[in-house]
Amino acid sequence: MKTVFVAMSADIFHTGHLNIIQVARELGNVVVGLGTDELNASRKQMAFMSYEQRKAILENIKGVTQVIPQPTLDLVPNLRVLKPDYVVHGDDWKTGFLSETRQRVIDVLQEWDGQLIEPPYTPGISSTNLRKALNTANKAPEVRSRQLRRLLSYKPFVRFAEVHDGMSANIAQQAQLPNGKHPLEFDALWLNPKVEALTRGLPDLRLLDFSARLQTVRDILHSTNKPLVVDLGSCPSPNQLAYQVAQLERLGVSGVAIRPSDTADRLDQLLQKGRESVTNHNFALIVSLGTLTSQTKIEPLRQLAKTTLKAGADALLLNLMPESQTMLKRFVEQYARNQERLPLVVQLGSFSGGESTFSGVQAAVYGHQLLSAARIAMQETAVFLLKQSQNDTITPTEPVILFPTK
């Protein structure tokens, strides 16, 4: 019996996948190279289903004899091991970013007289369009929490957009930068209490009431489907944390960031209370290590990271001063010496040098940017309106209609 190799992600399994497998099984024993979670995370949004879930589905499809991990876009390593008689792939990869992958497959198959079979792409079926439809339906808390946990586990670099209300969250959700077939976009959202206080006109963060924050959270969750982390600011008491976490989880928040200021024993108690108050084991408890400055001692900070892991945290948060990005590299090098490590999230109000400066970091919070830009624009507009009111010769600008009427 001849061997047939088929590579696919199969996150949203549809008739297009069935058509490919049908063609393959008529040629011989079908081996599916299934894209791993790491591969999916590196090239597009996280898959809705885990590798094991997708593998279980494929193993129960008639004609599939084996499912193996496909860890890279390059199929050659698996092909050299299997030496299949045929490779079956839809003809949609003849152009675009996968055309080079296709040519490598053709070249390697010549080594043992293998053949590439390319059935026509199934019209009217698009995983991307199906994903957009599912995004609307997948706002459930357990879905968002699972998505955040898997992002931090598998995606090479997670981008959080710091938002302050429903509108800014919606803008962050829809923002995209062309980047081949899969554009760059923010993976998750972050709600900072300092920024939220500013939007409410509060001069002091301590005046921001938790119950008032819940409405902001509702607005953000209503207008988005990406995971949301709520920064709780200065750490509350264990009982307060338990209450706040329970409230936020019920609304659909995926995790919280806390900033402990007491002993390790207190941190143990805090995290235990927080964990006991949630029903979803994927809910993330992110603990701040403080602010990294040019004066920070690296070794004590590394030891604090170990203590935080033992206390039961799910990820670490490190605030950066603008001048401390060079110190980050030193800390990451030292932190890598820890045998067990939590995902490291960095937060900085302004970024310089791009994401290449965050080597060894799992996630970054792009803080204060949206609110700062909005504030500058509003200040300029307010001054312009004052000038306009005093000068009839100024040509009025065309108003921006946010909510057009029919």
C-alpha positions, -999 to +999 in steps of 0.1 A: +000+000+000+014+034-009+019+062+016+002+096+012+011+126+033-013+155+040-004+186+060-031+207+076-040+228+107-076+215+109-086+239+136-120+246+120-126+213+102-148+217+071-157+201+038-125+214+022-104+192+046-127+162+039-122+167+002-084+166+005-086+135+027-110+118+003-085+123-026-056+111-004-072+079+008-080+069-028-042+069-033-032+049-002-026+051+035-031+086+047-006+102+072-016+137+083+011+161+094-010+182+119+002+217+127+013+220+163-001+247+187+033+264+186+032+265+148-003+279+147+005+305+173+036+317+154+018+323+121-018+333+130-043+335+158-043+307+184-063+277+173-096+273+191-088+236+197-056+222+211-033+199+191-046+169+211-083+178+203-076+183+166-056+150+165-085+131+181-109+144+154-085+135+125-078+100+139-115+093+137-118+103+100-122+074+077-090+068+057-066+085+081-042+059+093-018+081+113-015+117+127+020+131+134+031+166+146+040+191+119+060+217+139+071+240+110+057+253+077+085+235+060+073+199+052+107+186+041+118+172+075+087+150+079+088+141+042+124+129+044+115+106+073+083+092+057+094+092+020+057+091+009+047+081-025+023+111-027+018+145-011-017+159-014-024+196-009-050+220-022-038+241-052-043+274-033-006+273-023+007+279-058+009+316-051+015+336-019+037+330+010+034+292+008+047+290-028+083+285-015+071+257+007+054+241-023+086+243-044+106+226-016+081+198-015+084+193-053+122+193-050+124+168-022+099+144-037+122+140-067+147+123-045+125+091-044+102+097-074+073+109-052+044+129-067+026+160-056-012+159-061-031+192-060-069+190-059-087+223-067-093+245-038-129+240-025-148+272-034-170+290-009-151+276+021-126+297+041-112+290+075-105+327+079-142+336+073-154+308+095-131+320+122-146+355+120-180+341+124-169+320+154-152+350+170-186+366+174-200+335+191-170+328+213-172+355+240-179+330+268-156+334+299-142+299+296-132+304+260-114+337+267-096+323+297-084+292+278-073+314+249-052+336+272-035+306+289-027+290+256-014+323+242+011+326+270+021+290+267+026+287+229+027+320+211+063+333+208+053+369+216+020+380+229+009+417+224-015+433+249-031+466+240-038+487+271-073+500+268-095+523+290-131+519+277-153+501+252-143+523+223-105+520+228-110+482+232-129+480+200-102+500+182-075+478+196-094+446+186-098+457+150-063+472+145-042+452+120-009+456+101-005+438+068+020+410+072+016+385+044-014+362+046-019+367+084-017+404+095-002+415+128-028+423+155-031+426+192-037+392+210-053+404+242-064+435+261-052+451+294-071+474+317-048+496+339-063+513+369-042+545+365-053+550+330-089+542+339-087+568+367-075+594+342-104+588+319-128+594+348-111+626+357-099+613+391-067+630+404-059+601+427-059+563+419-073+556+454-105+574+444-112+547+418-139+524+432-138+487+423-176+485+417-173+514+393-146+496+373-170+467+367-190+488+342-159+496+323-151+459+322-186+451+309-183+477+281-149+462+270-162+426+271-194+435+252-175+451+223-146+426+220-138+388+220-102+389+229-090+379+264-090+408+290-066+411+319-076+436+347-048+451+366-060+455+402-032+479+412-020+478+448-028+445+462-060+442+483-064+420+513-069+383+506-106+385+511-109+415+489-089+398+462-112+368+464-143+389+460-128+410+431-116+379+413-149+362+416-167+392+403-144+396+373-144+360+364-182+360+363-182+389+339-157+371+315-123+385+325-095+361+317-071+371+345-059+398+369-026+414+377-018+420+414+010+440+430+019+425+464+037+447+488+042+423+518+059+390+526+060+358+507+037+342+532+011+369+524+016+363+487+009+325+492-023+335+511-033+360+484-029+336+455-046+307+474-076+329+481-077+341+445-075+306+432-102+293+455-126+320+444-127+310+407-144+281+390-123+282+358-088+267+363-076+287+333-082+321+350-047+337+352-032+353+383-003+375+372+020+389+399+041+420+395+078+419+404+078+457+406+096+482+384+129+475+367+152+505+369+189+511+362+195+507+399+177+473+403+197+444+417+192+415+393+199+386+416+173+395+443+148+400+415+155+366+401+150+350+435+117+369+439+106+354+406+113+319+420+094+327+452+064+340+431+064+308+411+063+286+442+035+308+456+013+297+427+014+326+402+006+319+365+028+347+350+051+375+361+047+412+353+077+436+352+073+473+347+100+490+328+113+526+330+123+541+296+160+539+305+158+503+318+153+484+286+191+475+286+186+461+321+159+439+309+184+419+288+205+413+319+175+401+339+162+378+312+197+362+309+197+356+347+161+345+348+168+319+321+190+301+347+159+292+367+150+256+359+113+264+362+101+297+348+068+315+344+059+335+313+073+370+317+052+400+308+067+435+305+049+468+306+063+501+293+046+534+285+068+540+255+086+515+234+119+521+215+138+496+193+108+474+185+100+440+198+135+428+190+146+443+223+123+419+242+142+387+234+133+361+261+101+379+270+067+361+264+045+392+263+044+430+263+017+455+274+017+485+251+007+509+279-007+544+278-004+548+241-041+549+230-051+573+258-021+596+253-029+599+216-066+605+223-058+631+249-035+651+225-060+650+197-088+662+221-066+690+234-058+702+199-094+700+189-106+719+220-081+748+213-091+748+176-128+751+186-120+781+208-101+798+179-130+790+156-155+806+179-136+839+177-127+839+140-154+836+114-128+833+086-116+799+098-129+772+076-147+747+097-135+711+095-158+683+084-171+667+116-165+630+123-198+613+126-194+583+150-230+573+150-245+581+116-283+582+112-301+567+083 
